[in-house]
Amino acid sequence: MAAIGAGWALGLDWRSLCGFGSFVSDVQTAPGRFNLFSHRGATLIADYGHNADCDSALVCAIDNMPANDARSHQWCR
């Protein structure tokens, strides 16, 4: 995503960035990088972010995910 943002900021033609569209954030291609799982109707996220910026980005992403009920977005500590 950073490479796409950098290319966009540099004014590269959007079609030249199309190859990034095939990126998949799954356990096989990017283990621990915002991997989504479904379990008993809940969406689980595995992300190995380990600093404040990663934590902030993760919280922002979760806040922008659709919530299905009042139990959504619960945190475990």
KAHU-V243465 format. One record per residue. N is the residue number from 1. RES is the residue in one letter. BURIAL is b if it has 24 or more other ideal C-beta (glycine too) atoms within 12 Angstrom, else e. Layout:
BEGIN
N & RES & BURIAL
N & RES & BURIAL
END
This chain:
BEGIN
1 & M & e
2 & A & e
3 & A & e
4 & I & e
5 & G & e
6 & A & e
7 & G & e
8 & W & e
9 & A & e
10 & L & e
11 & G & e
12 & L & e
13 & D & e
14 & W & e
15 & R & e
16 & S & e
17 & L & e
18 & C & e
19 & G & e
20 & F & e
21 & G & e
22 & S & e
23 & F & e
24 & V & e
25 & S & e
26 & D & e
27 & V & e
28 & Q & e
29 & T & e
30 & A & e
31 & P & e
32 & G & e
33 & R & e
34 & F & b
35 & N & e
36 & L & e
37 & F & e
38 & S & e
39 & H & e
40 & R & e
41 & G & e
42 & A & e
43 & T & e
44 & L & e
45 & I & b
46 & A & e
47 & D & b
48 & Y & e
49 & G & e
50 & H & e
51 & N & e
52 & A & e
53 & D & e
54 & C & e
55 & D & e
56 & S & e
57 & A & e
58 & L & b
59 & V & e
60 & C & e
61 & A & e
62 & I & e
63 & D & e
64 & N & e
65 & M & e
66 & P & e
67 & A & e
68 & N & e
69 & D & e
70 & A & e
71 & R & e
72 & S & e
73 & H & e
74 & Q & e
75 & W & e
76 & C & e
77 & R & e
END
